[in-house]
Amino acid sequence: MHGGRMNVLYITSLLGGDGKTAFCAGLSYLMRQRGQTTALFKPVRLGQPTPSSEPDADAAFFARLQGSPFPSGWPLELGLQEAREGLLPLSRQRIAAMLQHLSGQATEVIVEGPPMTSPQGETVTAAREMADATDARAILLVRYSTKLTSEDVLAAARALEPRLLGVVINAVPRYRGHDANATLITPLQQAGVHVLAVLPEERRLLGVTVGQLAQHLGGEFLAEAHAWEEKQDQLLDHLMIGGLVLDWGVHYFGQSETKAVIVRGDRPDIQMAALRTPTQCLVLTGGHRPVQYIEHEAREEGVPVVLVQSDTLTTVQALETLFDRAPAHHAQKAECFARLLSGALAPGVLTPAQGKK
């Protein structure tokens, strides 16, 4: 058992898709690096069309990340009425009991709550009440958008007072820093809301795995799938097309180390140029198997080869939607988010003494 009082950090967001799961995972990773013991907890999810027998993907990811068993019976399924009108006493009791249980495992519990606004634009009262139910300090996460106004953020921030620790602005594109400062950061600070961190957009967090790419294309691995089991979880965040790059092939492919290369299956010259640089996988189009020396080289370099029947143009078109819904559920993404947070959070901002009630 851990001595002393358990500290609870409650993470909510303005909207769904603002990046709460990645933020929670990254924050946990960072705190563990700093010697703190953490537990990740997702108490509720808003009513979803998926069958209730299917484990919640976020909760399953949290369990994998911290090497704990999947929390049976969690998260609680929150009906639309309870989400709108507020947490029922039974829900509060169950959440409090689970937190009590977690206090024996960690000194810091990071709670992922639902967003403050439903997909239909309704206020999720339960999201605000969850901060009280967990007796937590709250962080409001908002994803930068040119459509987002400081008034929207301010209304949500005020609803979380007096528990609000501050606001984190997520995924600010490289050339939008000035706009984010003028439209969000300065107005929020002038209104007395603490902006804890401004996080840049990070391509790595939009990455997908080799396995997800193969599934998306309906492709098959050159060798038996189990032979590439370990490699299927590798992240890639660039797609490169092997076209007319003969003279400078290695130079061209060397521009990214986290790429998949899409190339005709009957172009071993281009395939070999790609294999001479760090590559996460080769996608061979046109239904061609590679020649034997390419197979050998791919095995030697540990590069999975995915075969697809479609031609290169059709394959590239199919991949245009690959990164649209890249899930946060990857340990390397948690590590990447932790690095972003480490560089953006002021030292000591999350220490237990800060903002204690």
C-alpha positions, 0 to 999 in steps of 0.5 A: 500500500502507498502511504499518504493521500492519493492525488487525482488528476481529471482530464476532460476535453471540450469535444470528442477527438481532442486527444484525451487518451493520448494525453492521459497515456503520455502524462502517465508515462512522463510521471513514471519517468519522474519516479511517481506511481500512476494508475490510468482510469476511464470510469465512463463512456458515453452510450455507443453503438458498439456491443457492450460485450466489446471491451472499451479500446481506451481502457484496454490500452491503459491496461496494456500500458501499465501491465495490469489486467483489463478492469472488468465492468469498466467503463460504465456505460453512461446513457444520454440522459445521465450524461445530460442531466448528471451522474446518478448516485449509484454511478458516483458510489461505484466510481468512488469505490474504484478510486479507493481500490486504485489508491492501494496501487498508485499515488497518482491516478489519472482519470479520463472523463467524457468530453464537455460537449456531446457530438450533437452539441449538447452540454455533458453535465456528467463531465463537469460533475466527474471532477467532484465525484473523483475529488480531483484537480481538473485539466481541460484539453482543447484541440486547436482549430481556426473555428475554436473561440476563446469564449467556447473554451472559457465557458467550459473552463468556468464550469470546471471551477474551482477544481480547474488546474488549467487548460492545455491547447493541443495539436497547434500546427507549426505555422499557427502559433501566432494565431493560437496566441492571439485567439486563444492563449492571450484571451484565456490568460486575460480572463484569469485561466491558466494555460498549462501548455501549448502542444505542437501538432506531431506527425508521429501521433497520427501514425498507424501500424504496419498491420493496420496498413495491411488490413486497410489495403486487404493485403497479404504478408509475403511470409506467414503473418506470424513471422511478422507478428512483432513487426506488425506493431511498428509505427509508420507515419510517411508514405513514399511512392517508388516511381522514377527515382533510379539515380537518386533512389537511396537519397530519395528514400532516405528522407524518412525513417518511418515510412512505408514504400509503395512500389510496383512488384516488378521493379526490384531496382526501386525495391532495393533502393528502398531496402537500403534505407530504414523502412517500416514496410514495402507494399508491392502492387500489381499482384507480383511477388518479388524476385528472390534476392529482394525477398532475401534482402527484406528478410535480412533487413527485417522489413515486412513485405505486403502484397496487393492486387491493385495497381500503384495508383489505385493503392495510393488512392486507397491509402488517402484515408489511412491516417484519418482515424489513427488510434492513440493506442500505441506505447510509442505514441504515449512516449512521444506525447510524454516528450511533448509534455516534458518540453511544454509543461512548466516544471512543478506544474503537476506537483501535488502541492499545486492547486490542492484544495 
